[in-house]
Amino acid sequence: MFNGLGMNLGNLSRISDAESRSISAENPTGAKAMGAMAEADPNGPARELGKGFKCKPCISIKAGETVSIADISGEGALESIWCTGQVGRDLILRIYWDNMNTPQVECPLTDFFAVPWINVPTDYVHKGPHAQVSSIPVAVNPNRGMNCYWEMPFRKSCRITMENRSKLDRVFFYQINYILTRIPEECGYFHARFRRENPQSFGKDYIIVDGLKGPGQYVGTAMAFGINNAGWWGEGEVKFFIDGDDVNPTICGTGTEDYFGGAWDWNVDGNYTTYTTPFLGMHQVIKPDGLYDSQHRHAMYRWHVMDPIRFKKDLKVTIQVLGWRSEHRFYPGQHDIASVAYWYQMKPSDNFPPFPSRDECEIIRYGS
């Protein structure tokens, strides 16, 4: 029988022997026939209707607390994740495969979903900014409904945790859909890793990711740029150093906006023009307000779904940070840059640099 992996429009008619499961606050174990078991809160909105009537749609993550939101035993694959709530860089997503001690996914929640500049005030979740993402692997919809469809196989177990690094409790809604099925030997483990440099070191390339050990394939980049100088800033090339490349990469792009699928500074009639497409986007521009918001900020993504970057031994991915200065010369920028790299590899990783502290992740805003 078909194992149910790799679902798309071309194989939806194939019947598989996979078993569908889903984890949420209403069914925290994902077990069969165990959903909607919570009792109604005597003071909650379901108090008159009782069990089964949306008694526990969300959880509260206390300040400084790390909670396990999924703990799956067996062989299978995550198919999709939806979440929302009082989200921002203070919520850290970690995923552990097959009883590993080191998380193979470790990112601020919003950066993982390619919306790095989103930060929900605790008092009023309907406020902005909203950034629409309408891609195939990741979708973010009003208001901060965050979805991903990366296929994430595991052979023994999957554990997902959420850390709240803020000083306030956070409300969090989530649904994790997965299947129990056979995983072929050639399936790699999904990885995602966050980095930030603020400001970027003068004259040095920004490292998106380094130290990847093959065999594997690189499948995506999400980036945040907070610009610290006037003028156009995105002449830098994205480079892939594959299988022992030293000074010279095997793959070298032509510019920042080109890598993310745009051209000519994203400038249409004197304005940055946003877009979100199945595999590419520059989907958010936050403009200075002339007072406290003193710089413009951009969010971009590039999913290598149709063109993964394959590596057998190792991989390093960098981007140059180049703008223009006087006399038509390049200027090495010193911006606030953050990124998430997404890839699959056969073996787990344990050589990641230390995860940034709360202060190192923080997006500075007036009144923060």
Protein Blocks (a to p, Z undefined) as FASTA:
>chain_A
ZZhiaiafklmmpccfbdcddddfklmnopghighkbccdfkbmklmnoghiapblbccd
dehiacdfbdcedjdddfbdcdedjddjkbccdddeehiabdfbdcdfklmnopakgccd
fklmkbccddddddfkbccddehiacdfbdcddfkbccdddddfbfbdcddddddddddd
dddfklccddddddddddddehiacdfbghiacddddfbdcdddddfbecjfklbccddd
eehiakbcfbdcfbfklmnopaehipgghiacddddfkbccfbccddehimmmbdcdddd
dddfklcccdfkbccdddddddddehhiacddddddddddddddfbdcfkbccdddfklm
pccdehZZ
